[in-house]
Amino acid sequence: MDKKKVAGRLLRLRGTRSQEEVAAALGIRQSTLAMYERGARMPKDEIKLALARYYGCSVEALFFNENDTKRGEMR
C-alpha cells in the first residue's frame, strides 16, 4: 500500500468537495482527512471502509490497487 498513491486517489475522488464536507460525512476531523490526502497517515480499517462507501468504490481498489486508477475504473 503506497501512501502517496492512496493520497492521490483520495484527492482525485474528493474533486470539488471540501475537506470539511467529506470529513463531516465520515465523522472524522478535517485535519485527519488532510493527513490522509497528504500521505502522512493511513486510515484505520473502519475509516477505509467508510471512505470506500462514500466514494462508491471498493476498499481494495482505493487502498491496495497497484495501478493508479481513475474514478470510473475503481469499482
N, C-alpha and C positions, 0 to 999 in steps of 0.2 A: 504494500500500500504506500504509494508515493504521496506525501503530504502536499507537495506543490501541484501535482495533477488534480488531486481532490479539491484543493483550494480553487484552482481554475474552473473546475466543473461547478462548484458551488457559486462562484461569482457569475458564471455564464447563465446558470439556471435562475438566479435571482433576477437577472435582467434589470428592469426599471423599478422594481420594488425596492423600498428602503430596507436597510438592515433592521430598523426598528419594527417595521411591519412583519417581516419574516420571524424575527426573534419573538415578538409577541405571540404570533401564531403557534410557535413551537414551545412557548413557556420558558424561554431562556433569556439571558441578558443580551443586549445589543453588543456589548464588548466581547462576550463569549463567541457570538457568531462572527464577529470581526476577526478573532483569533483563528477560527476555522478557515475563514476566507483568505487569510494571510499564510496559512500553512504552519502557524505557530503551535497549534494544538489539533488533536484529533478528537472528535466527539466520542462519548461513551456509546455503547451499543443501542441504548434506548433512544438516544438523540439521532443516531444514524438511521434508525427505523423511522423516526418522525420526519427527518429531512427527506428521506426517500418517498414517504407518503405525501408530504407536502408538495414535492416537485413531480410526483407522478412517475417515479422510476423505481427500479429495484435497488436494494442496498448493494447488491453485487456490482451492478453497473456503475453506481455512484462512487463506491469506495474501493472496489477490488479489480475493476476492469483495467487492464494494462493499456488498452487503446484509449486515446484521448477523444472521446466521442462527443457528438452534438446531441442536443436535447431529444430530437426525434429518434435517435438510434439507441437511447438508453433504456427503452422498455424491454 
